[in-house]
Amino acid sequence: MGVNHACNTMITIFTAYVIPAGAGLGDMFAHCGVILALSAASWFLWGATGGAMRRFIAEHYRLFNIVMGLALVWCAVRVAL
């Protein structure tokens, strides 16, 4: 969760600086408010999804680890080739 939180924070920080040229102070605050709202919603959704999956993962821990391990190996092979 630490890595995803850091990525979400970085995306939030970087997108706050992307403002159209000539935008006024009000536009800047509005843009930052929209980005803040979207970031908060994404963090809430990430937490809610994790909470919903917690029971499933606890019941099928070994199967989940095998599937995630295979997915990781597949991604590593795809990146290497």
DSSP file (Angstrom, degrees, kcal/mol; ACC not computed):
  #  RESIDUE AA STRUCTURE BP1 BP2  ACC     N-H-->O    O-->H-N    N-H-->O    O-->H-N    TCO  KAPPA ALPHA  PHI   PSI    X-CA   Y-CA   Z-CA
    1    1 A M     >        0   0    0      0, 0.0     4,-2.4     0, 0.0     5,-0.2   0.000 360.0 360.0 360.0 -28.1    0.0    0.0    0.0
    2    2 A G  H  >  +     0   0    0      1,-0.2     4,-2.2     2,-0.2     5,-0.1   0.906 360.0  47.9 -61.5 -43.0    2.9    2.3    0.6
    3    3 A V  H  > S+     0   0    0      2,-0.2     4,-2.5     1,-0.2    -1,-0.2   0.929 113.0  47.5 -65.6 -45.5    4.0    2.3   -3.0
    4    4 A N  H  > S+     0   0    0      1,-0.2     4,-2.7     2,-0.2     5,-0.2   0.894 111.0  51.6 -64.3 -39.2    0.5    3.0   -4.3
    5    5 A H  H  X S+     0   0    0     -4,-2.4     4,-2.3     2,-0.2    -1,-0.2   0.919 110.7  48.7 -62.5 -42.5    0.0    5.8   -1.8
    6    6 A A  H  X S+     0   0    0     -4,-2.2     4,-2.5     2,-0.2    -2,-0.2   0.906 111.5  49.4 -64.4 -41.0    3.3    7.4   -2.9
    7    7 A C  H  X S+     0   0    0     -4,-2.5     4,-2.6     2,-0.2    -2,-0.2   0.921 111.3  48.7 -64.4 -43.7    2.3    7.1   -6.6
    8    8 A N  H  X S+     0   0    0     -4,-2.7     4,-2.3     1,-0.2    -1,-0.2   0.900 112.3  49.2 -62.3 -40.0   -1.2    8.7   -5.9
    9    9 A T  H  X S+     0   0    0     -4,-2.3     4,-2.6     2,-0.2    -2,-0.2   0.913 111.2  49.0 -65.8 -42.6    0.5   11.5   -4.0
   10   10 A M  H  X S+     0   0    0     -4,-2.5     4,-2.9     2,-0.2     5,-0.3   0.915 111.2  49.4 -63.7 -42.8    3.0   12.1   -6.8
   11   11 A I  H  X S+     0   0    0     -4,-2.6     4,-2.4     1,-0.2    -1,-0.2   0.914 112.3  49.1 -62.1 -41.9    0.3   12.2   -9.4
   12   12 A T  H  X S+     0   0    0     -4,-2.3     4,-1.1    -5,-0.2    -2,-0.2   0.924 113.9  45.2 -62.7 -44.9   -1.7   14.6   -7.3
   13   13 A I  H  < S+     0   0    0     -4,-2.6     4,-0.5     1,-0.2     3,-0.3   0.931 115.5  45.6 -67.0 -45.7    1.3   16.9   -6.7
   14   14 A F  H >< S+     0   0    0     -4,-2.9     3,-1.2     1,-0.2     4,-0.2   0.899 111.2  51.1 -67.9 -40.1    2.4   16.9  -10.4
   15   15 A T  H >< S+     0   0    0     -4,-2.4     3,-1.1    -5,-0.3    -1,-0.2   0.743  97.5  68.7 -71.4 -20.2   -1.0   17.4  -11.9
   16   16 A A  T 3< S+     0   0    0     -4,-1.1    -1,-0.3    -3,-0.3    -2,-0.2   0.748  98.4  52.5 -67.2 -21.4   -1.6   20.4   -9.6
   17   17 A Y  T <  S+     0   0    0     -3,-1.2     2,-1.2    -4,-0.5    -1,-0.2   0.479  84.2  93.8 -92.9  -2.9    1.1   22.3  -11.5
   18   18 A V    <   +     0   0    0     -3,-1.1    -1,-0.1    -4,-0.2    -3,-0.0  -0.739  52.5 148.4 -93.0  93.8   -0.5   21.6  -15.0
   19   19 A I        -     0   0    0     -2,-1.2     3,-0.1     4,-0.0     4,-0.1  -0.977  52.3 -99.3-127.9 138.3   -2.5   24.8  -15.4
   20   20 A P    >   -     0   0    0      0, 0.0     3,-1.6     0, 0.0     2,-0.0  -0.191  49.0 -93.7 -56.6 147.3   -3.3   26.5  -18.8
   21   21 A A  T 3  S+     0   0    0      1,-0.3     3,-0.1     0, 0.0     0, 0.0  -0.350 110.9  22.2 -61.6 138.2   -1.2   29.5  -19.6
   22   22 A G  T 3  S+     0   0    0      1,-0.3    -1,-0.3    -3,-0.1     2,-0.1   0.541  85.6 151.6  82.7   6.5   -2.7   32.7  -18.6
   23   23 A A    <   -     0   0    0     -3,-1.6    -1,-0.3     1,-0.1     2,-0.0  -0.454  38.6-131.1 -71.9 142.5   -4.9   31.2  -15.9
   24   24 A G     >  -     0   0    0     -2,-0.1     4,-2.0    -3,-0.1     5,-0.1  -0.211  28.7 -93.2 -85.3-179.8   -5.8   33.4  -13.0
   25   25 A L  H  > S+     0   0    0      1,-0.2     4,-2.3     2,-0.2     5,-0.2   0.876 125.8  53.5 -62.7 -38.8   -5.6   32.7   -9.3
   26   26 A G  H  > S+     0   0    0      1,-0.2     4,-2.3     2,-0.2    -1,-0.2   0.894 107.9  50.3 -64.0 -40.2   -9.2   31.5   -9.3
   27   27 A D  H  > S+     0   0    0      2,-0.2     4,-2.8     1,-0.2    -1,-0.2   0.893 109.1  52.5 -63.3 -39.5   -8.6   29.1  -12.1
   28   28 A M  H  X S+     0   0    0     -4,-2.0     4,-2.5     2,-0.2    -2,-0.2   0.928 111.0  45.5 -63.6 -45.0   -5.6   27.7  -10.2
   29   29 A F  H  X S+     0   0    0     -4,-2.3     4,-2.3     2,-0.2    -1,-0.2   0.893 113.5  50.2 -66.1 -38.5   -7.6   27.1   -7.0
   30   30 A A  H  X S+     0   0    0     -4,-2.3     4,-2.2     2,-0.2    -2,-0.2   0.927 111.7  48.1 -64.7 -44.0  -10.4   25.5   -9.0
   31   31 A H  H  X S+     0   0    0     -4,-2.8     4,-2.4     1,-0.2    -2,-0.2   0.930 112.8  47.7 -61.8 -46.1   -8.0   23.2  -10.8
   32   32 A C  H  X S+     0   0    0     -4,-2.5     4,-2.5     1,-0.2    -1,-0.2   0.869 110.3  53.3 -64.1 -36.3   -6.3   22.2   -7.5
   33   33 A G  H  X S+     0   0    0     -4,-2.3     4,-2.4     2,-0.2    -1,-0.2   0.900 109.2  48.0 -65.4 -40.4   -9.7   21.6   -5.9
   34   34 A V  H  X S+     0   0    0     -4,-2.2     4,-2.6     2,-0.2     5,-0.2   0.938 113.2  47.6 -64.5 -46.4  -10.8   19.3   -8.8
   35   35 A I  H  X S+     0   0    0     -4,-2.4     4,-2.5     1,-0.2    -2,-0.2   0.905 111.9  50.8 -61.5 -41.2   -7.5   17.4   -8.6
   36   36 A L  H  X S+     0   0    0     -4,-2.5     4,-2.5     2,-0.2    -1,-0.2   0.915 110.9  48.2 -62.8 -43.4   -7.9   17.1   -4.8
   37   37 A A  H  X S+     0   0    0     -4,-2.4     4,-2.2     2,-0.2    -2,-0.2   0.915 113.0  47.5 -64.1 -43.5  -11.4   15.8   -5.0
   38   38 A L  H  X S+     0   0    0     -4,-2.6     4,-2.2     2,-0.2    -2,-0.2   0.893 112.7  49.5 -65.2 -39.2  -10.4   13.2   -7.6
   39   39 A S  H  X S+     0   0    0     -4,-2.5     4,-2.3    -5,-0.2    -2,-0.2   0.916 110.7  49.2 -66.2 -42.7   -7.4   12.1   -5.6
   40   40 A A  H  X S+     0   0    0     -4,-2.5     4,-2.3     1,-0.2    -2,-0.2   0.904 111.5  50.0 -63.0 -40.6   -9.5   11.8   -2.4
   41   41 A A  H  X S+     0   0    0     -4,-2.2     4,-2.5     1,-0.2    -1,-0.2   0.894 110.3  49.9 -65.0 -39.6  -12.1    9.7   -4.3
   42   42 A S  H  X S+     0   0    0     -4,-2.2     4,-2.4     2,-0.2    -2,-0.2   0.893 110.9  49.0 -68.1 -38.2   -9.4    7.4   -5.8
   43   43 A W  H  X S+     0   0    0     -4,-2.3     4,-2.3     2,-0.2    -2,-0.2   0.906 112.3  48.8 -65.6 -40.9   -7.9    6.8   -2.3
   44   44 A F  H  X S+     0   0    0     -4,-2.3     4,-2.7     2,-0.2    -2,-0.2   0.924 112.2  48.1 -63.9 -44.1  -11.3    6.1   -0.9
   45   45 A L  H  X S+     0   0    0     -4,-2.5     4,-2.5     2,-0.2     5,-0.2   0.901 110.6  51.5 -63.2 -41.1  -12.0    3.7   -3.7
   46   46 A W  H  X S+     0   0    0     -4,-2.4     4,-2.2     1,-0.2    -1,-0.2   0.925 113.4  44.8 -60.9 -45.3   -8.6    2.0   -3.3
   47   47 A G  H  X S+     0   0    0     -4,-2.3     4,-2.4     2,-0.2    -2,-0.2   0.898 113.2  49.5 -66.8 -41.5   -9.3    1.5    0.4
   48   48 A A  H  X S+     0   0    0     -4,-2.7     4,-2.2     2,-0.2    -2,-0.2   0.901 111.5  49.1 -65.7 -40.6  -12.9    0.3   -0.1
   49   49 A T  H  X S+     0   0    0     -4,-2.5     4,-2.1     2,-0.2    -2,-0.2   0.921 111.6  49.2 -65.0 -43.3  -11.8   -2.2   -2.7
   50   50 A G  H  X S+     0   0    0     -4,-2.2     4,-1.1    -5,-0.2    -2,-0.2   0.903 111.4  49.6 -61.5 -41.4   -9.0   -3.5   -0.4
   51   51 A G  H  X S+     0   0    0     -4,-2.4     4,-0.5     1,-0.2    -1,-0.2   0.882 111.1  49.2 -64.9 -38.2  -11.5   -3.9    2.4
   52   52 A A  H  X S+     0   0    0     -4,-2.2     4,-0.5     1,-0.2     3,-0.3   0.852 113.6  46.1 -69.5 -34.1  -13.9   -5.8    0.3
   53   53 A M  H  X S+     0   0    0     -4,-2.1     4,-2.8     1,-0.2     5,-0.3   0.628  90.2  87.2 -83.0 -13.1  -11.2   -8.1   -1.0
   54   54 A R  H  X S+     0   0    0     -4,-1.1     4,-2.3     1,-0.2    -1,-0.2   0.894  89.4  46.1 -55.6 -46.0   -9.8   -8.7    2.5
   55   55 A R  H  X S+     0   0    0     -4,-0.5     4,-2.0    -3,-0.3    -1,-0.2   0.924 113.3  49.1 -65.4 -44.4  -12.1  -11.6    3.3
   56   56 A F  H  X S+     0   0    0     -4,-0.5     4,-2.1     1,-0.2    -2,-0.2   0.924 112.8  47.3 -60.9 -45.3  -11.6  -13.3   -0.1
   57   57 A I  H  < S+     0   0    0     -4,-2.8    -1,-0.2     1,-0.2    -2,-0.2   0.893 110.5  52.5 -65.3 -38.9   -7.8  -13.1    0.2
   58   58 A A  H >< S+     0   0    0     -4,-2.3     3,-0.6    -5,-0.3    -1,-0.2   0.873 113.7  43.6 -64.5 -36.2   -7.9  -14.4    3.8
   59   59 A E  H 3< S+     0   0    0     -4,-2.0    -1,-0.2     1,-0.2    -2,-0.2   0.823 126.1  31.2 -78.0 -31.3   -9.9  -17.4    2.7
   60   60 A H  T 3X S+     0   0    0     -4,-2.1     4,-2.7    -5,-0.2    -1,-0.2  -0.285  75.8 142.0-122.1  45.4   -7.9  -18.1   -0.5
   61   61 A Y  H <> S+     0   0    0     -3,-0.6     4,-2.3     1,-0.2     5,-0.2   0.902  72.3  44.8 -56.9 -49.7   -4.5  -16.9    0.6
   62   62 A R  H  > S+     0   0    0      2,-0.2     4,-2.2     1,-0.2    -1,-0.2   0.930 115.5  46.5 -65.7 -46.2   -2.5  -19.7   -1.1
   63   63 A L  H  > S+     0   0    0      1,-0.2     4,-2.6     2,-0.2     5,-0.2   0.913 112.3  51.5 -61.1 -43.3   -4.4  -19.5   -4.4
   64   64 A F  H  X S+     0   0    0     -4,-2.7     4,-2.6     1,-0.2     5,-0.2   0.913 110.0  48.9 -60.9 -44.3   -4.2  -15.7   -4.4
   65   65 A N  H  X S+     0   0    0     -4,-2.3     4,-2.4    -5,-0.2    -1,-0.2   0.889 111.3  49.9 -63.7 -39.8   -0.4  -15.8   -3.8
   66   66 A I  H  X S+     0   0    0     -4,-2.2     4,-2.4     2,-0.2    -2,-0.2   0.940 112.9  46.0 -64.2 -46.8    0.1  -18.3   -6.6
   67   67 A V  H  X S+     0   0    0     -4,-2.6     4,-2.2     1,-0.2    -2,-0.2   0.923 114.9  46.8 -63.4 -44.4   -2.0  -16.2   -9.1
   68   68 A M  H  X S+     0   0    0     -4,-2.6     4,-2.2     2,-0.2    -1,-0.2   0.882 111.8  51.7 -66.5 -37.5   -0.2  -13.0   -8.1
   69   69 A G  H  X S+     0   0    0     -4,-2.4     4,-2.3    -5,-0.2    -2,-0.2   0.909 110.3  47.9 -63.5 -43.0    3.2  -14.7   -8.4
   70   70 A L  H  X S+     0   0    0     -4,-2.4     4,-2.6     2,-0.2    -2,-0.2   0.888 110.9  51.4 -65.4 -38.7    2.4  -16.0  -11.8
   71   71 A A  H  X S+     0   0    0     -4,-2.2     4,-2.3     2,-0.2    -2,-0.2   0.893 109.7  50.3 -64.4 -39.0    1.2  -12.5  -12.9
   72   72 A L  H  X S+     0   0    0     -4,-2.2     4,-2.4     2,-0.2    -2,-0.2   0.914 111.3  47.6 -65.1 -43.5    4.4  -11.0  -11.6
   73   73 A V  H  X S+     0   0    0     -4,-2.3     4,-2.5     2,-0.2    -2,-0.2   0.923 111.4  51.4 -63.5 -43.6    6.6  -13.5  -13.5
   74   74 A W  H  X S+     0   0    0     -4,-2.6     4,-2.3     1,-0.2    -2,-0.2   0.916 111.3  47.3 -59.4 -44.5    4.5  -12.9  -16.7
   75   75 A C  H  X S+     0   0    0     -4,-2.3     4,-2.3     2,-0.2    -1,-0.2   0.902 111.1  51.4 -64.5 -40.9    5.0   -9.1  -16.4
   76   76 A A  H  X S+     0   0    0     -4,-2.4     4,-2.3     1,-0.2    -2,-0.2   0.903 111.1  48.0 -63.5 -40.8    8.7   -9.6  -15.8
   77   77 A V  H  X S+     0   0    0     -4,-2.5     4,-1.8     2,-0.2    -2,-0.2   0.915 111.3  50.4 -65.3 -43.0    9.1  -11.7  -18.9
   78   78 A R  H  < S+     0   0    0     -4,-2.3    -2,-0.2     1,-0.2    -1,-0.2   0.883 112.6  46.5 -63.4 -38.8    7.1   -9.3  -21.0
   79   79 A V  H  < S+     0   0    0     -4,-2.3    -1,-0.2     1,-0.2    -2,-0.2   0.895 112.0  51.0 -69.9 -39.4    9.3   -6.4  -19.8
   80   80 A A  H  <        0   0    0     -4,-2.3    -2,-0.2     1,-0.2    -1,-0.2   0.796 360.0 360.0 -69.9 -28.3   12.5   -8.3  -20.4
   81   81 A L     <        0   0    0     -4,-1.8    -1,-0.2    -5,-0.2    -2,-0.2   0.452 360.0 360.0 -94.8 360.0   11.5   -9.3  -24.0
